[in-house]
Amino acid sequence: MYPDVRLAEPSRVDFVSPAPSLPQSISPWVDVRLHGASIDPTVDSTGPIESAFRRAGQLASRPATSGAPPTAVVKFPAGGYKISRPIFVPSGVEVWGDGWCSRVEMSGDRRFPAFVYGVAEPNVQPDDRPDLFGILDTSAAPLAGARRGWSTAGGLAIQGQFTSANIGPYIDESRTYWEGAESFTLDLAIVVPEGGFPTSTPLLGCGRSCVVNDPRPWAVWTSPTTGWIVLSLGTTDRPIGFATALPADRVVKLSWQVDLKAGVATCWINGVQTGLVVDGLKPGMKLTANSVYPLHIGRQGLAVATTKEPPTSFTLAGLRLGTRPRYAVSSQGSAQTRIDGRTLDDAYRFFDRTDQRGTVGFFPFDDPAGQRWLRWTPGDGLDECVLVMRGGQGGGKPARLADLSAWSRGPAVLLGAVLDWRGDNLRLQSETGAAVGSVPIVMSYPITFRGCTLSGGDAAVSLSQAIIAMRDCKIESQGRDGIRLIGSSLDATNTFASFCPPQGLAFLRSFPGAEGDVVIRLDRAVIDYEDRGPRDALIVCDAEPQHPMMLRVSDLSAALTGVDADHPNPIVRLSTAPRAGLAKAVIGHVASGKHNGLVAGGAGWMVTVPPAHAIPQQL
């Protein structure tokens, strides 16, 4: 009588959405329950859910018969679904739930994204994962197959979006973004290609470009003249660099230790302290923050798929980052030794997190050989996800995520190269990342949110090189930013924000990096920060250096504009425009509590504030 109700247990009624009338062999409707997924949130359903998405991907890739591209739907009936690995959504596959009572939750002992869109299968081959037995010593690789490194020779690039390597470790329930760090250590093992490295070539790190020397806050590259290997650090004063000549060995193990507070830098190569050319280091420096640039292996900047050049060719055999000194400084030519006097080996160099607060993270390199992503282990041991890409895009068909709740300690959703991605009636939560984050590959548009509630420990939304529309959305909580745009356009209407943490800088923040014109429109927004406001301003906008930019804010209501009522901030803070006349801001109909001016900064901008539209203080 009731075909949609199945009695799973005597004490529980399991409501399952109606199955389609088409046979399962040709139906575009794929139910995760029919593939074995459990609604018991204590049961790991990753395998069955991956099976359902593989089937949906096959259906979505079948030949078109009516002119429209084929699609498929993966259905999550009401219930809780536990996963332990990222779910890669094939192009053309929609995901439906039964409202927020359909909840997908990443296992709590890792910070992986729950759903990843628009990243093509890289088809990792055995040559991409060279065995580290014989490259590292037996403390780290005691036998064949124990650890496998990563080679970029086959066009493989690696990118990490929300990891401690690029946005700093998560300490005391807060991301650090590397901000204010006074010590930096990097242990690196590489296999140098035949003939060595070309000059001015990025190897790994975070930042805009090694050519303009813009590390955020660290990058390793080769110098433009000598071809020496260079570690660049971004500080609050200026970029600084440390260069040393590479030996003729194919396997090179480097350790850099930089005491920014004391103004001392030391380098060891293959266990011996070596000479170091230092540029710009002085006592009292601190690292600059990074919330924009991902970690890259073989590249640097934002783009991966759009560049025509292959990644720098080398094998990464070990990488560990830290914020506390590890080695005893002696004289040039002396043996490398640990500060604590214990035995120094490769297990300690590249895989140790005994000092959890001083360990930023490392690659364990014990992942399955064909896996399309790589684990990064921070100091607290909650693994994060670094994606592997071979230049593909993988998001050419429209996609929709609807009527669902998703939670992860990492990002809830990562969007790569997507075309017409829609999110409807979603509740997306990230404890330390972004509820919706980017995999910077290529310009993505449009990305549309309707009726969504978003919260993230880093940002609710952090998107790069995208055109975004938001309608009737709530920013439930944020981290450093509420909405973060990197080279992106936004049209947001009827937006509500309710919570700003102590590390919060702004509700809306825009960074440069666009491939064309940028338009940001915020209309009818209520920013209801009652207990604490942002440290910088409600809206912070940096002008694009080469493209026209428009910021338009209207009908904005705000409570606190600063950390408290006695320390108000401006409503809008504008950076200096690199080229006069390219950036324009129109700010009108603003009502707020105490503020420190409607607009601050803005040299080179064309700023319009209609007198009748600006309500100076309390509404």
C-alpha positions in Angstrom: 0.0 0.0 0.0 2.9 2.3 0.8 5.6 1.4 -1.8 7.9 4.3 -0.8 8.2 3.1 2.9 10.6 0.3 3.7 10.8 -1.2 7.2 14.5 -1.5 7.7 14.4 -2.2 11.5 11.5 -2.8 13.9 12.3 0.5 15.6 12.9 2.7 12.5 10.9 3.6 9.4 13.2 4.3 6.5 11.7 6.7 4.0 13.1 6.2 0.5 12.4 8.4 -2.5 10.3 6.8 -5.2 12.3 4.9 -7.8 11.9 6.0 -11.4 9.7 4.0 -13.7 12.6 3.3 -16.2 14.6 0.2 -15.7 17.7 0.7 -13.6 19.9 -0.3 -16.6 18.9 2.9 -18.6 17.5 5.2 -15.9 19.4 8.5 -15.3 18.4 8.2 -11.6 20.9 6.6 -9.3 20.0 6.1 -5.7 22.9 5.7 -3.3 20.9 3.4 -1.1 20.5 0.9 -4.0 24.3 0.8 -4.2 24.7 -0.1 -0.5 25.0 3.3 1.2 23.7 3.3 4.8 21.8 6.2 6.5 23.5 5.2 9.8 26.1 8.1 10.2 28.4 5.7 12.1 28.8 3.5 9.1 31.3 4.5 6.4 29.4 4.6 3.1 32.3 5.9 0.9 32.6 2.9 -1.3 28.8 2.5 -2.2 28.5 6.3 -2.8 31.6 6.2 -5.1 29.9 3.3 -6.9 26.7 5.4 -7.4 28.7 8.3 -8.8 30.6 6.0 -11.2 27.3 4.7 -12.5 25.9 8.2 -12.9 29.1 9.3 -14.7 28.6 6.5 -17.2 25.0 7.5 -17.8 25.9 11.2 -18.1 28.6 10.3 -20.7 26.3 8.3 -23.0 25.6 9.7 -26.5 23.1 12.5 -26.7 19.8 11.5 -28.5 17.7 14.7 -28.4 20.2 17.5 -28.9 20.5 18.2 -25.2 23.6 16.9 -23.3 22.7 13.8 -21.3 22.7 14.1 -17.5 22.2 11.8 -14.5 21.0 12.3 -10.9 22.5 10.9 -7.8 19.9 10.8 -5.1 20.6 10.9 -1.3 17.3 9.9 0.4 16.8 11.4 3.9 19.4 10.2 6.4 23.0 10.7 7.4 25.8 9.4 5.2 29.4 9.1 6.4 32.3 9.4 3.9 36.1 9.2 4.5 37.3 10.3 1.0 36.5 13.2 -1.3 33.6 12.4 -3.7 34.5 13.5 -7.2 31.4 14.4 -9.1 31.5 13.6 -12.8 30.6 16.2 -15.4 26.8 16.4 -16.1 25.8 14.7 -12.8 23.3 16.4 -10.5 23.1 15.6 -6.8 19.7 15.7 -5.0 18.8 15.2 -1.4 15.5 15.3 0.5 16.2 18.7 2.1 18.6 19.3 5.0 17.6 15.9 6.5 19.8 14.4 3.8 23.3 15.0 5.4 26.7 14.0 4.0 29.4 14.2 6.6 33.1 13.7 6.2 34.8 11.6 8.8 35.9 13.9 11.7 39.5 12.7 11.8 40.4 14.4 8.4 40.0 17.7 6.6 39.1 16.4 3.1 36.5 18.1 0.9 33.2 16.4 0.8 32.4 17.1 -2.9 34.8 18.1 -5.7 33.5 19.4 -9.1 35.3 20.2 -12.3 38.6 18.4 -11.9 39.3 15.8 -14.6 40.6 12.4 -13.8 44.4 12.6 -14.0 44.9 8.9 -14.7 47.9 8.5 -12.4 50.4 6.1 -13.9 53.1 4.0 -12.2 55.8 6.4 -13.5 54.1 9.3 -11.8 54.8 7.6 -8.4 58.5 6.6 -8.2 59.4 4.3 -5.4 61.4 6.1 -2.7 63.3 2.9 -1.6 66.9 3.7 -2.2 66.2 7.5 -2.5 65.5 8.0 1.1 67.3 6.1 3.9 65.8 3.0 5.5 64.4 4.9 8.4 61.9 6.5 6.0 61.7 3.9 3.2 62.7 0.6 4.7 61.5 -1.6 1.8 60.2 -1.3 -1.8 56.7 0.2 -2.1 56.6 1.6 1.5 56.6 5.2 0.2 56.1 6.6 -3.3 57.0 10.2 -4.3 55.5 12.3 -7.1 57.0 13.0 -10.4 55.9 16.0 -12.6 57.8 14.6 -15.7 54.5 13.2 -17.2 52.7 16.6 -16.9 51.4 16.0 -13.4 50.8 19.1 -11.3 49.8 19.1 -7.6 47.6 21.7 -6.0 46.4 22.2 -2.5 43.7 24.7 -1.7 42.9 24.6 2.0 46.0 23.1 3.7 48.4 24.1 6.4 51.1 24.4 3.6 49.4 27.4 2.0 47.1 29.0 4.7 49.0 28.0 7.7 48.4 25.5 10.5 45.2 25.2 12.5 46.2 26.0 16.1 44.0 26.8 19.2 40.8 26.4 17.1 41.9 29.0 14.5 43.7 29.2 11.2 47.0 31.1 11.4 47.5 31.9 7.7 51.2 32.1 8.5 50.5 35.5 9.8 53.2 36.9 12.1 55.4 33.7 12.1 58.9 34.5 13.3 60.6 31.2 12.3 60.4 29.0 9.2 61.9 25.6 8.4 61.7 23.6 5.2 63.0 20.2 4.6 63.0 19.2 0.9 64.1 16.0 -1.0 64.1 16.2 -4.8 65.4 14.1 -7.7 66.9 16.6 -10.1 66.2 16.0 -13.8 69.0 15.2 -16.3 70.7 18.4 -17.2 69.5 20.2 -14.1 66.8 22.9 -13.8 66.3 25.8 -16.2 66.6 29.3 -14.8 63.7 31.3 -13.4 61.6 28.2 -12.9 59.1 27.6 -10.1 59.5 24.3 -8.3 56.9 24.5 -5.5 55.3 26.8 -3.0 52.6 29.4 -2.8 52.5 32.8 -4.5 51.8 34.8 -7.6 55.0 34.2 -9.6 58.6 33.6 -9.0 59.4 36.0 -11.8 58.0 39.0 -9.8 59.2 37.4 -6.6 55.9 37.4 -4.8 55.9 34.4 -2.4 52.8 34.0 -0.2 54.5 33.3 2.1 57.0 30.8 0.7 58.2 29.5 -2.7 61.2 27.5 -4.0 62.5 28.3 -7.5 65.6 28.6 -9.6 67.4 32.0 -9.9 67.3 33.9 -13.2 71.1 34.0 -13.8 73.0 31.3 -12.0 70.2 28.6 -11.8 70.9 28.3 -8.1 68.0 27.1 -6.0 66.2 29.9 -4.1 63.9 30.0 -1.1 61.8 33.1 -1.1 59.7 34.3 1.9 57.1 37.0 1.9 57.4 39.2 5.0 55.5 42.2 6.3 58.4 44.3 5.2 59.4 42.9 1.8 60.1 39.6 0.0 63.4 38.1 1.1 65.5 35.3 -0.5 68.1 32.7 0.2 70.1 31.1 -2.6 72.5 28.3 -2.7 74.2 26.2 -5.5 73.0 22.7 -6.1 75.5 19.9 -6.0 75.9 17.5 -9.0 74.0 14.7 -7.1 70.7 13.6 -8.6 69.2 13.2 -5.2 69.3 16.4 -3.2 68.1 16.8 0.4 67.9 20.4 1.5 67.1 22.0 4.9 66.5 25.7 5.3 66.1 27.2 8.8 65.2 30.9 9.0 65.1 32.7 12.3 63.2 35.9 11.3 63.2 37.3 14.8 67.0 37.1 15.1 67.7 37.7 11.4 69.7 34.4 10.9 69.3 31.9 8.0 71.1 28.6 7.6 71.0 25.9 4.9 72.2 22.3 4.8 72.5 20.2 1.7 72.8 16.4 1.9 73.6 16.7 5.6 76.3 19.4 5.4 75.9 23.1 6.3 76.5 25.1 3.2 77.1 28.6 2.1 74.0 30.8 1.6 73.5 34.1 -0.3 70.9 36.1 1.8 68.9 39.0 0.4 66.9 41.3 2.6 66.8 39.5 5.9 67.0 41.6 9.0 66.1 41.0 12.7 62.5 41.5 13.7 60.8 40.3 10.5 57.6 38.3 10.4 55.9 36.3 7.6 53.1 37.8 5.7 49.7 36.1 5.6 48.2 34.1 2.8 44.5 33.3 2.3 44.5 33.3 -1.5 47.2 31.3 -3.2 47.2 27.5 -3.2 50.1 25.1 -2.7 51.6 24.1 -6.1 54.1 21.4 -6.9 55.6 22.1 -10.4 53.7 25.4 -10.8 53.1 28.7 -9.0 50.2 31.2 -9.0 46.6 30.3 -9.7 46.2 28.6 -13.1 47.0 25.0 -13.7 45.0 24.0 -16.8 45.2 27.3 -18.7 49.0 27.5 -19.0 50.5 26.0 -22.2 53.8 25.1 -20.6 54.3 21.8 -18.8 55.1 21.8 -15.1 58.7 21.9 -14.0 60.0 18.4 -14.3 61.4 16.8 -11.1 60.6 14.2 -8.5 59.4 15.2 -5.1 60.7 12.7 -2.5 60.1 14.6 0.7 58.6 17.9 2.0 58.1 19.1 5.5 57.3 22.6 6.7 57.7 24.0 10.3 57.7 27.1 12.4 60.4 26.2 15.0 64.1 25.6 14.7 65.2 21.9 14.4 68.9 21.9 13.7 72.0 23.2 15.5 73.7 26.0 13.7 77.5 25.6 13.3 79.9 26.5 10.6 80.0 26.0 6.9 81.1 22.4 6.1 80.0 21.0 9.5 77.6 18.0 9.7 73.9 18.6 10.2 72.7 17.7 13.7 69.5 18.0 15.6 69.1 20.5 18.3 68.0 17.8 20.7 71.2 15.8 20.0 69.3 12.7 18.8 70.0 10.7 15.6 69.3 12.6 12.4 67.7 10.5 9.6 65.2 11.0 6.8 62.2 9.9 9.0 62.9 12.9 11.2 63.7 15.3 8.3 60.5 14.6 6.2 57.9 12.7 8.3 58.2 13.8 11.9 55.5 15.7 13.9 56.7 15.1 17.4 56.5 18.8 17.9 52.9 19.2 16.9 52.7 23.0 17.3 55.9 23.5 15.4 55.0 21.2 12.6 53.1 22.9 9.8 52.8 19.6 7.8 54.4 17.0 5.4 53.5 14.6 2.7 53.4 11.0 4.2 53.8 9.5 0.6 52.1 6.3 1.6 48.9 6.8 -0.4 47.7 4.1 -2.9 49.7 4.2 -6.1 46.9 5.2 -8.4 45.0 7.7 -6.2 44.1 11.0 -7.8 44.8 13.0 -4.7 47.4 13.1 -2.0 47.3 13.3 1.7 49.0 16.3 3.5 49.5 15.7 7.3 49.5 18.8 9.5 50.9 19.0 13.0 47.7 18.0 14.6 47.4 14.8 12.4 44.1 15.6 10.8 45.0 14.9 7.1 44.2 17.4 4.4 43.7 16.9 0.6 46.0 18.0 -2.2 44.6 17.4 -5.7 46.5 15.9 -8.6 45.9 17.4 -12.1 47.3 16.8 -15.5 46.0 20.0 -17.2 42.5 18.7 -17.7 39.4 20.6 -16.7 36.5 18.2 -16.5 33.4 20.3 -15.9 31.9 21.0 -19.3 28.3 20.2 -18.5 25.8 21.9 -16.2 25.7 20.6 -12.7 23.3 21.0 -9.7 23.6 20.3 -6.0 20.3 20.7 -4.3 18.3 20.0 -1.1 21.2 18.7 0.9 23.4 19.3 3.9 27.1 18.6 3.9 29.7 19.0 6.6 33.5 18.6 6.7 36.4 19.8 8.8 37.8 20.8 5.4 35.8 22.4 2.5 32.3 21.1 2.0 32.4 21.7 -1.7 35.4 22.5 -4.1 34.6 23.9 -7.5 37.1 23.6 -10.3 36.4 24.3 -13.9 32.6 24.3 -13.9 30.1 25.6 -16.4 26.6 26.5 -15.0 26.9 25.1 -11.5 23.9 25.6 -9.3 23.4 25.2 -5.6 19.8 25.2 -4.3 18.6 25.0 -0.7 21.9 23.8 0.7 23.4 23.9 4.1 27.2 23.7 3.7 29.5 23.8 6.7 33.3 23.7 7.0 35.1 23.7 10.3 38.5 25.0 9.1 38.1 25.6 5.3 35.5 27.2 3.1 32.0 26.0 2.8 32.5 26.5 -0.9 36.0 26.8 -2.2 37.9 27.0 -5.5 40.3 24.8 -7.4 41.8 27.5 -9.6 42.0 26.1 -13.1 40.1 28.3 -15.5 37.4 30.9 -15.5 34.1 29.3 -14.2 30.6 30.7 -14.8 27.9 31.1 -13.8 28.0 29.8 -10.3 24.6 30.3 -8.7 23.5 29.9 -5.1 19.8 30.2 -4.2 18.4 29.8 -0.6 21.7 28.5 0.8 23.1 28.7 4.3 26.9 28.7 4.3 29.5 28.7 7.1 33.2 28.1 7.1 36.1 28.4 9.5 38.2 30.1 6.8 35.4 31.7 4.7 31.9 30.9 3.9 32.6 31.3 0.2 36.1 31.6 -1.3 36.1 31.5 -5.1 38.8 32.3 -7.7 38.2 33.5 -11.3 34.5 33.0 -11.3 31.2 34.8 -12.1 28.9 34.2 -9.2 25.3 35.0 -8.3 23.8 34.7 -4.8 20.1 35.0 -4.0 18.5 34.8 -0.6 21.6 33.3 1.1 22.7 33.4 4.7 26.4 33.5 5.8 25.8 31.7 9.0 29.4 32.0 10.2 32.8 33.0 8.7 36.5 32.9 9.4 38.9 35.4 8.2 36.3 36.5 5.5 32.7 35.9 4.9 32.8 36.1 1.1 36.2 36.0 -0.5 36.7 36.7 -4.2 39.9 36.3 -6.2 39.6 37.8 -9.6 35.8 37.1 -9.5 32.6 39.0 -10.2 29.6 38.7 -7.8 25.9 39.7 -7.9 24.5 39.2 -4.4 20.9 40.1 -3.5 19.1 39.6 -0.1 22.1 38.4 1.9 22.2 37.9 5.6 25.3 37.5 7.8 25.2 36.8 11.5 28.5 36.0 13.1 32.1 37.3 12.9 34.9 35.5 14.9 37.9 37.2 16.5 40.1 36.5 13.4 37.5 38.0 11.1 38.8 40.8 8.8 35.9 41.5 6.5 32.4 40.4 5.4 33.3 40.8 1.7 36.9 40.9 0.5 38.0 41.0 -3.1 41.5 40.3 -4.3 42.9 40.9 -7.9 43.5 38.1 -10.3 40.8 38.4 -13.0 41.1 37.5 -16.7 38.7 40.3 -17.6 36.4 43.0 -16.2 35.2 42.6 -12.6 31.8 43.7 -11.3 30.8 43.3 -7.7 27.2 44.2 -6.7 25.9 43.8 -3.1 22.2 44.8 -2.9 19.9 44.5 0.1 22.3 43.0 2.6 21.9 42.8 6.4 25.2 42.3 8.2 24.1 41.6 11.8 27.4 41.4 13.7 26.2 41.9 17.3 28.9 40.6 19.6 32.0 41.3 17.4 32.7 42.9 14.1 35.6 42.7 11.6 39.1 43.9 12.2 39.5 45.7 8.9 36.2 46.9 7.3 32.9 45.4 6.3 33.9 45.4 2.6 37.6 45.4 1.5 38.3 45.7 -2.2 41.6 45.7 -4.1 41.6 47.1 -7.6 42.5 44.9 -10.6 45.8 46.1 -12.1 44.9 45.6 -15.7 41.1 45.3 -16.1 38.1 47.6 -15.4 36.4 47.1 -12.0 33.1 48.2 -10.6 32.0 47.9 -6.9 28.3 48.8 -6.2 26.8 48.6 -2.8 23.2 49.6 -2.1 20.6 49.1 0.7 23.2 47.8 3.2 22.3 47.5 6.9 25.0 46.8 9.4 25.4 46.6 13.2 29.0 46.5 14.4 31.6 47.7 11.9 34.6 47.0 14.2 35.6 44.6 16.9 33.4 46.6 19.3 31.4 49.8 19.4 34.4 51.8 20.6 36.6 50.8 17.7 34.6 51.3 14.5 35.9 50.7 11.0 34.9 52.1 7.6 32.1 50.5 5.8 34.2 50.1 2.7 38.0 50.1 2.4 39.6 50.5 -1.1 43.2 49.8 -2.0 45.1 52.2 -4.2 44.3 51.5 -7.8 47.4 50.7 -9.9 45.9 52.6 -12.9 43.7 55.6 -12.4 40.3 55.5 -14.0 39.9 51.7 -14.3 38.2 51.2 -10.9 34.8 52.7 -9.9 32.8 52.4 -6.6 29.2 53.5 -6.0 28.1 53.3 -2.4 24.6 54.2 -1.4 21.7 53.6 1.0 23.9 52.5 3.9 22.6 52.3 7.5 24.8 51.2 10.3 26.0 51.6 13.8 29.0 53.7 14.6 31.5 53.7 11.7 34.7 55.4 10.8 33.6 56.8 7.5 31.7 55.3 4.6 34.7 54.9 2.3 38.4 54.8 3.3 41.4 54.8 0.9 40.6 54.6 -2.8 43.3 56.6 -4.4 42.9 56.3 -8.2 39.3 55.1 -7.8 36.3 57.0 -9.1 34.1 56.9 -5.9 30.5 58.0 -5.9 28.5 58.5 -2.7 25.1 60.1 -3.4 24.6 62.5 -0.4 21.0 61.5 0.1 21.9 57.8 0.2 24.5 57.9 2.9 23.1 57.7 6.5 26.1 58.5 8.5 25.4 56.8 11.8 22.8 55.0 13.8 19.7 54.0 11.9 
